[in-house]
Amino acid sequence: MTAPTTPTPAPAQTDDTSDAPTGRAPGGALHGPVIAWFDEHARDLPWRRPEAGPWGVMVSEFMLQQTPVNRVLPVYEQWLIRWPRPADLAKEPPGEAVRAWGRLGYPRRALRLHGAAVAITERHGGDVPTEHAQLLALPGIGEYTAAAVASFAYGQRHPVLDTNVRRVLARAVTGTQYPPNATTAAERRLARELLPEDERTASRWAAASMELGALICTAKNESCHRCPISAQCAWQLAGKPEHDGPPRRGQTYAGTDRQVRGRLLAVLREAVTPVPQSILDRVWDEPVQRARALDALVSDGLVEPLPGGLYRLPLT
């Protein structure tokens, strides 16, 4: 979820600024130290390299949502070996995208990425579009992903708000330990207000602030002594007050429908022919939960039911 080191030039794009800045102090004091730190400490990740191109950046953005870098790396590399261009993926059935997604989790992302590849091929001649509005119009692309691809692949000026950036801004600027559970309009206004005017600097700031949140300003065990902006950090200056907002949401997995869905998909990914219901019944002992999970997979388009009680990954 960070930028290639040499973005591909593209026409300038800016987000709607109908929510005007609120008069908060500009972020100039933050930009220089954070970008300088990034230049020295940024991880060498394949989607940051110039050869990744816009498609490589887009693939990484889909995969990195709610998934750690170390889990993404092997799947990302194999994905681009198999499908180096959107058109290569678009030619395959969507079930092949689900199969290749492996155990990254949240497999609907694979279907959405496949849908985006089809749309890119049909509407844009196989090239990831450069304009933010065109990116946002692709299936499966939300505001965050459109802004991230426009910024990281094309060097454009957009606020890119992921969990890491939101945490950095919450601490450094607003003085709170954590941002709200869901992104707020106030956070979006702040991100726009802090965005450097220069396009290249704005793109670097987006990547650098994200990396700072991933490596230094982490959710737990933050490394304030290594932070390039600790002297300006509002949370640090306030004595690092404890979070007093709504409880932080934890993610459980064991025993949930998500776990059952994952086990069902694992069987279907390994199969080369349709799988009978009797095989899927062995995946989970509790029949009601198992049936509910399978129905959800069918409803989400991740599994295709066939006559005779057979199931497979989707072909269309």
N, C-alpha and C positions, 0 to 999 in steps of 0.2 A: 504494500500500500504506500509505496514511495516512488519518487520520480526517477526515470532514467537520467543519467548524468548529462546527456546532451539531447534535449527535447527537439522533436521535429518542428520546424517553423510552421506557423499557421496564422490565419487572420485573427486579429484580436477579438476576444469575446468577453463580455462582462455580464454578471448576473444582474437581475432587476434590483435596483437600489431604491425602491419606493419607500422602504423603511430607512429613513435618513439616519446618519450617525447621530449619536446622542450627546456629543461633546466630550466624551471620555478622552483621556490623554492618548495620543497616537502611540503606535507600537514600535516606533523607530528605535527606541532603546532596547527592544527585545530582538529585533530582526538581525542586527549585525552579530551579536554574540552567539545566537542560536545557529545562524547559517555558518559562521566560522567553525563552531563546534561540529556541525554536520559535515563540513568539508573535510575535517580531520578524522571523524569517528564513524561515519556512515558505513553500514555493512555493505559488503560487495554481494548484492543479490541480483539474480539474472534478469529480473524485470527492470532493473535500473540501468542496465547496459544499453548502449545505443542500438545494438543489434536486436534487442527485444521488439522494438517497433511498437506502434499503437496496439496491435492485436495482442502482443505479449503483455503489455500493460493492462489491457482489458481483462485478459484471462486471469492475471494475478489479482486484480481487484475483486473478481467474483470469488476466487478461491480463498482469499485472505479474510473474507468477512466471517468473523467469529471462529477463525481457525488459525492456530499458531504457525509461524513461518516454517519451523522445522518439519511440520507435517505436510505443508504445502509443497515444499521444494521438490521432492521426488515425483509427485503427481504432476506438478507444473512442467517439469522437464520432459516427462514422457508424453504429456498432452501435446506440447509444441513439436515434438519429434513426429508424432502421428498426424497432427493437424496444424501445420505451420501457418496456415491462412484461414480466414473465416470460411471461405468456400470449401475447403477440405472438410471441415466439420459439418457444414451445411449439407453435404452430399450423403452423410451417414444418417441412419435412423437415430432418433433421440435416445433410444435405449442404449446405444453405444456410448453416448456421453455419460449416461448414468453408470454404465459399467466401468468406464475409465475413471470416473470420479472416486471410485474405491471407497475408503473409509474416512473421507474428509468431513463427512457429516453434512446435515442440511442439504440433501441431494436435489431438492427442487432447484438449487442454484445451477445444477448441471443442465436441467431442462431449460432454464432461462438463458443460460449461455448459448445453448444450441439454438434457441429461438432468436437470440440476437444475431448469431452467425448467419442464420437463414435470411433475416431482414437486411443485414449488411450486404449479403450477396445479391439479393433481389433489388434493393433500393439504391445501393451505393457502389455497385460494380465490384464488390468484394473488398473495398477499402473502408476501414473504420472511419466514420465521418469526423470532420474536424470541428464542426459547430456544436456548441453546447446544446442547442435546441434539438438538433438532429440526433445527438446521442441520447437525450432525454426521451425522444420519441421511440427509441428502440425497445422491444419487449424485454422486460426483466431489468431495465435500467432505471434506477431512481435518481434522486437529486445528488446523493453522495457519489455514486459511481460515475455519473455524467461529469460532475465537477472534477473528480479525481482523474479520469481519463483525459479530459480537456487540459488539465493542468500538467499532469505528469507525462503524457504522451506528446502534447503539442505546446507546452510551455505557456499556456494561457493564464489569465488572471482570474481565479475563482477561489472563494473560500472552500476549503476541503475539511469537513468536520467529521472525523471519526472519533471513536472513544478516546484514543490517545490524545488527539488535539484538544478535545473538549476538557480533558483532565488538566492538561498544561494550562489552558486559558483560565480554567476555574481557579487553579492555585496561583498562577503568576499574576493574574489581573484582578479577579474578583475576591481572592483571599479565602476561598473555600476548599476543603480537602477533596471533595468530589463534585462533579457536575450533577444536575438533576438526572433522574433515571431515564427520561426521554428528552431528546433535543428540543429546546424551547426557542421561541422567536427571539428572545433576548440574546441567546447564544449566537444565533445566526447574525443578528445585528452587530454584536461584538466582533465576530469573525470578519465581517465585511469591513468594519471600521479599522481593524488592525491590519488589513491586507495592504502590503506595499503597493505603491502606484505603478512602479515599473513591472512589466510582465515577467521578465526573467527572475527578478527578485521575489515576486509574489509566488512563482512556481517553486523556487528554492525554499522559501519560507514554509510553504505547505508541506513539502517533504521533510524539512528539518524539524519543524514542530511536531510532526507525527513521529519521527524517529526519537526525538527527545522523550516523548511520552512512552514509547516502547522500551527504551533502554535505561532512562534515568528517572523520569517523573512517573514511575510505575504505580499501579494501584496499591501495592503493598511493598514495604521495604524500599521506599524511594531513596535514591542516592543524592541527597541534596548537596553533599560535600563535593560532588563532581559536576553539579549543574552549572552551566555557564551564565545563568541569570539568577542565581540564588540571592545575590545582593539586591535585586530588584523585585523579587518574588513577594507578592502581597501576603501569601499564606505563611511564608517563612518569616517575614517581618512581623506578622501578627502572633508569632509564637506557635505556629502550626496547630491551630485549634481543631479539635476532633469534629468529625462530621456530626451534625445535629439535625439533618433532614430525614426524609423517609428512609427506612431500612434498605440497604443495598440488596438487590435481588441476586440470590445465588442460583446456579444452574445445577439441578440434580439430574442424574441419568439412570442410575441403577433402578430397575423395576418400573421404569416409565414406559409409556407407549413409544417414545423415541427409541428406547433400547429394543423393543420388540420389532419396530419397523426396520431398524438397522439389521437385525438378525434375519428377517425375512428377505431384505434386499441382498444380503450377503449370499444367501442360497441362490437367488435368481441371477446375481452377477456371475457366479461360477458356472451356471448351467449353460449348455450349448443348445439344448432343446427345451421346450416348455416343461414346466415343473408341475407335477400333480399335487392336488391339495394335501394328500396324505404325507408327502414329504415336508410341506410347509407346516403341517400340524406338529411335527417333531421339534420345531424351533422353540416353542414356548408352551409350558404346561397348562397355563390358564386359558381355557378356550374362549371366554368372552373377550378378554383383552386382546388375544391373538386375532380374533375375527375383526375386532374394532380397528386394530392396527393395519390389517390387510385391506379392509374397506377404505381406510384413509389413504393408503398408497394408491389404490385404484382411483379414488376421487381426485388425488393430486396429479394423476397422469403418469405416475412413476411405475405402475404395474398395469399390464393389460390382461384382463380375464379372457379366457377362451372357452369354447364349448367343451364339455366333458370334465369340468373341474380342473382345467389346466391354467397356468399363469406364466407370463414371460415379461421381460422388459419391453417397453413400447416400441413399435416399429414406425408409428406415424405420430 
